[in-house]
Amino acid sequence: MIYAVCLIAVAVVCYLWGSLNSAIIVVRLLEHEDIREKGSKNAGLTNVLRVYGNRDALVTLICDLFKGIIAVVAARLIVSNLLDVTFFGNSIFIGYVAGFFSMLGHIFPIYYGFHGGKGVLITATTLIAVDPISCASAIVVFAIVLTATKYVSVGSISAAVAFPIITIASQTVRGTPGRWENLLMSVLICALIIYMHKPNIIRLKNGTENKFGKKS
């Protein structure tokens, strides 16, 4: 019973936490305005930078970077350390659950009509907290593919596809308990990232996707 309660609680809390929009909150606190009424009216980092400058954009970026990390660390501390509940013999799995639902909240935020970002940045920082070795390897894949193709979307998709492969390979070498369950979570994360890149995939097929550093 305690296992089901922990899983459900982590999923719900992390989804609600991930649904918080850093841009909206930061601008509201620092400028007492609504970013959705300014500039492009997009509640994102780029619009914050254009309208309010470096300070507000930096604070927004930091909040986005640490949103997933906080969810993972808190889940592992409370569930694995405080409650002494572990899944499949390790404390990593609950981190995957926390990270996945934080990403889900970021991409489909309940507070803002389920319209959020693509989740690439929060995915990278979240997975660093979950499995630094696998995540760092996936980032290397992203950098190599981006350098070779000049497409950020291709780099992101390649890294997403590589992540589950790297996860099972590295965790098998390390003898990590529950690695197959961890693999399942990494596949779900991969599928989520690829799904959010559907428009990019269509543009790639049509030859209209912008390359890195090239203005549209």
LUMNU-26919 format. One line per field, with one value per residue (C-alpha): residue number from 0; residue in three letters; x, y, z. Coordinates in steps of 0.2 Angstrom, whole numbers, plus 5000, padded with zeros to 4 digits. Each point is the difference from the previous one (the first is absolute). Layout:
BEGIN
pos	[NUM,...]
code	[ALA,...]
u	[X,...]
v	[Y,...]
w	[Z,...]
//
This chain:
BEGIN
pos	[0,1,2,3,4,5,6,7,8,9,10,11,12,13,14,15,16,17,18,19,20,21,22,23,24,25,26,27,28,29,30,31,32,33,34,35,36,37,38,39,40,41,42,43,44,45,46,47,48,49,50,51,52,53,54,55,56,57,58,59,60,61,62,63,64,65,66,67,68,69,70,71,72,73,74,75,76,77,78,79,80,81,82,83,84,85,86,87,88,89,90,91,92,93,94,95,96,97,98,99,100,101,102,103,104,105,106,107,108,109,110,111,112,113,114,115,116,117,118,119,120,121,122,123,124,125,126,127,128,129,130,131,132,133,134,135,136,137,138,139,140,141,142,143,144,145,146,147,148,149,150,151,152,153,154,155,156,157,158,159,160,161,162,163,164,165,166,167,168,169,170,171,172,173,174,175,176,177,178,179,180,181,182,183,184,185,186,187,188,189,190,191,192,193,194,195,196,197,198,199,200,201,202,203,204,205,206,207,208,209,210,211,212,213,214,215]
code	[MET,ILE,TYR,ALA,VAL,CYS,LEU,ILE,ALA,VAL,ALA,VAL,VAL,CYS,TYR,LEU,TRP,GLY,SER,LEU,ASN,SER,ALA,ILE,ILE,VAL,VAL,ARG,LEU,LEU,GLU,HIS,GLU,ASP,ILE,ARG,GLU,LYS,GLY,SER,LYS,ASN,ALA,GLY,LEU,THR,ASN,VAL,LEU,ARG,VAL,TYR,GLY,ASN,ARG,ASP,ALA,LEU,VAL,THR,LEU,ILE,CYS,ASP,LEU,PHE,LYS,GLY,ILE,ILE,ALA,VAL,VAL,ALA,ALA,ARG,LEU,ILE,VAL,SER,ASN,LEU,LEU,ASP,VAL,THR,PHE,PHE,GLY,ASN,SER,ILE,PHE,ILE,GLY,TYR,VAL,ALA,GLY,PHE,PHE,SER,MET,LEU,GLY,HIS,ILE,PHE,PRO,ILE,TYR,TYR,GLY,PHE,HIS,GLY,GLY,LYS,GLY,VAL,LEU,ILE,THR,ALA,THR,THR,LEU,ILE,ALA,VAL,ASP,PRO,ILE,SER,CYS,ALA,SER,ALA,ILE,VAL,VAL,PHE,ALA,ILE,VAL,LEU,THR,ALA,THR,LYS,TYR,VAL,SER,VAL,GLY,SER,ILE,SER,ALA,ALA,VAL,ALA,PHE,PRO,ILE,ILE,THR,ILE,ALA,SER,GLN,THR,VAL,ARG,GLY,THR,PRO,GLY,ARG,TRP,GLU,ASN,LEU,LEU,MET,SER,VAL,LEU,ILE,CYS,ALA,LEU,ILE,ILE,TYR,MET,HIS,LYS,PRO,ASN,ILE,ILE,ARG,LEU,LYS,ASN,GLY,THR,GLU,ASN,LYS,PHE,GLY,LYS,LYS,SER]
u	[5000,5014,5008,4984,4997,5018,4999,4984,5005,5016,4992,4986,5011,5014,4987,4993,5017,5006,4985,5006,5006,5016,4998,4982,5005,5017,4993,4985,5012,5013,4990,4982,4994,4994,5012,4986,4994,5017,5011,4995,4989,5009,5003,5018,5018,5003,4985,5006,5018,4993,4988,5008,5019,5014,4995,4983,5005,5014,4989,4987,5014,5006,4982,4998,5016,4997,4982,5003,5015,4990,4987,5012,5010,4985,4992,5015,5003,4982,4996,5016,5009,4986,4987,5013,4990,5009,4994,5009,5014,5006,4996,5002,4983,4990,5011,4995,4982,5002,5010,4987,4985,5009,5004,4982,4994,5013,4994,4981,4998,4983,5000,5002,4989,5012,5011,5018,5017,5009,5009,5017,5009,4990,5003,5019,5001,4988,5009,5017,4992,4993,5015,5015,5010,4986,4994,5018,5002,4984,5005,5016,4989,4990,5016,5007,4984,4997,5018,4998,4982,4998,4982,4996,4985,5010,5012,4986,4991,5017,5004,4983,5001,5018,4995,4991,5014,5013,4990,4998,5018,5008,4989,5003,5019,4998,4989,4985,4985,4984,5008,4987,4986,5012,5001,4981,5000,5013,4991,4984,5011,5007,4983,4994,5014,4998,4981,5003,5011,4987,4999,5019,4999,4988,5010,5016,4990,4995,5017,4994,5008,5012,5018,5009,5006,4989,4986,4983]
v	[5000,5012,4997,5005,5015,5006,4998,5009,5014,5003,5000,5012,5012,5000,5003,5015,5007,4998,5009,5016,5012,5009,5014,5005,4999,5009,5015,5000,5001,5012,5011,4998,4997,4986,4994,4993,5018,5006,4997,4985,4995,4984,4994,4995,5004,5008,5012,5005,5004,5011,5009,5002,4996,4989,5001,4993,4988,4993,4997,4992,4988,4996,4995,4989,4992,4995,4996,4982,4998,5005,4988,4985,5004,5003,4984,4990,5008,4998,4983,4991,5008,5006,4987,4986,4995,4993,4993,4986,5000,5018,5018,5006,4994,5012,5014,4995,5001,5017,5006,4993,5008,5017,5000,4995,5015,5011,4995,4999,5012,4998,5018,5007,4990,4986,5011,5000,4998,4985,4995,4997,5011,4994,4982,5003,5007,4988,4984,5007,4998,4983,4992,5012,4987,4996,5018,5006,4987,5006,5018,4995,4992,5016,5010,4988,5000,5018,5004,4988,5005,5018,4995,5002,4989,4986,5001,4999,4986,4990,5003,4994,4984,4997,5003,4983,4991,5008,4997,4982,4998,5010,4993,4983,5003,5008,4985,5012,4991,5004,5005,4993,5010,5015,4997,5000,5017,5006,4994,5010,5016,4996,4998,5016,5011,4992,5004,5018,5001,4995,5017,5000,4983,5006,5015,4989,4989,5016,5007,5016,4997,5014,4996,5005,5018,5004,5012,4995]
w	[5000,5005,4983,4990,5011,4998,4981,4998,5012,4991,4983,5005,5010,4987,4986,5009,5004,4982,4994,5008,4987,5005,4988,5006,5018,4999,4990,5012,5015,4993,4988,5007,4982,4989,4987,4990,4997,4994,4984,4991,5015,5001,5018,4996,5003,4983,5003,5017,4993,4987,5011,5016,4997,5007,5019,4998,4987,5010,5015,4989,4993,5017,5006,4984,5003,5018,4998,4995,5011,5016,4996,4998,5015,5011,4995,5003,5017,5006,4992,5001,5015,5011,4997,4996,4985,4984,4984,4991,5012,4997,5003,4982,4994,5011,4992,4983,5005,5008,4985,4987,5008,5003,4981,4997,5010,4991,4983,5004,5015,5008,5006,4982,4989,4998,4988,5005,4993,4991,5016,4993,5013,5015,4993,5000,5017,5008,4993,5006,5018,4996,4991,4996,4990,4988,4998,4997,4987,4991,5001,4991,4986,4999,4998,4987,4989,5002,4994,4985,4995,5006,5006,5018,4998,4992,5014,5013,4992,4998,5018,5006,4989,5007,5018,5003,4991,5010,5016,4999,4994,5014,5013,4995,5001,5017,5006,5004,5008,4991,4984,4989,5010,4998,4981,4999,5008,4988,4985,5006,5002,4982,4993,5008,4993,4983,5001,5004,4984,4988,4992,4998,4992,4987,4996,4998,4988,4990,5001,5009,5017,5005,5003,5016,4999,4985,5001,4994]
//
